[in-house]
Amino acid sequence: MRNLYINIALTTLIFSNLGAKVCSVPPRVAKYLVKSGLDGNLNIADIRRNSYSLSTLCTSFFTVNEGSLKWRFLLVTNPKKAKGLFWFLPHDNENSAFSSAIYATRKYGGGFLAIVNNDKRYNMGQDPNRNFSNSTSRICKGQKAASPIYTNFVFNIIDYYKTPNTPYLALHNNRNRGGVSILKSSSKVRSFLAYKKESINSENRLTDEDNLIYMASTTSNLTSKIGSIIKQGLNVKLEVVNSNNNDCSMSNYIVIEKGDTNYYNIEAEHRDSVTQKRMIDILLKVIY
Ligand SMILES: [Zn+2]
C-alpha cells in the first residue's frame, strides 16, 4: 500500500488549460513528500502572493523531522526543463528572493527549494542556514543539534536537479545598510568592488551596498571569475572558508564537505526584487 502511494505521488499529472504538466519528485526524498500542487496551501503568504506565476510550475511540499525540529519545504521546478540551474532559499522572511526564484525558474528552467516557516527566518531558534553538517553531533556555534537528516534531504534534492556544469546557487535578502554590506570586510570576508567607493549607494541600484554576490573559497585571492563578475557591474564578497571557521552555512558545507567552490549567493535588499532579477540575468551571463 505504501509503495502504491509513493508511485502515485511520484508522478502527478496535472491538466491545465496550458496542457499536461508532468511533475515528479526525486525518489530519494519521496518518503518526505506531503503533497503535490498548491491546493490547500494558499494560506502560505509566499504562495498567495505568487499563485499565478506558480500555477504553471511543479510544486511539492515536504516535511522533515529531526530531533525537536520540524522542517517544511516547498520544491518548485519548471515542468518543461526540471534539471539545470537550482536555487536554495533558506529564509522564509526574504520575500523578494522568493519572487526572484520564480522568475529564474520560469526563464531559465531548473527550480528551487524554499523553507516554509510562517514568513520567519528562525525555526524554533535555529537559523536554517546554520544547520548544514553531516556529523551526528553538533559542530557549530549557530547549530542547536546535529542535522544529518536535514542536510541530506536538502542536498539530495539539489544534487538531483542541479546539472554538473552548474554552480550551487542561493538567493537572499538583507536589511538596508545592515550586517551584509559591500562596504564591510573582515579577515573572513573580502570585498571586491565593481565601482569606485564614492559611487557606492548612487542612483544605480547595482551600486547599493546591500546588493552583492557572495562567493566562497579556501583563499582570499582575486580570481578571473571574480574579475569578470565585477566587470559586469556586480559587487562581490568572498568568504574565506576553512574547517576552523566553519559556521554550518550552506556555502561552508559546500566548500568543506563537498570540496567545491562553485557557489554563488545573490543578495539583494528587502523589497528590491527588480534589482535581484537583474543581478540573476547578469551573473548567469557570466557564469552559465
Ligand atoms: Zn537570508
Boltz pocket constraint, residues with backbone or C-beta under 6 A from the ligand:
constraints:
  - pocket:
      binder: B
      contacts: [[A, 90], [A, 91], [A, 94], [A, 171], [A, 172], [A, 173]]
      max_distance: 6.0
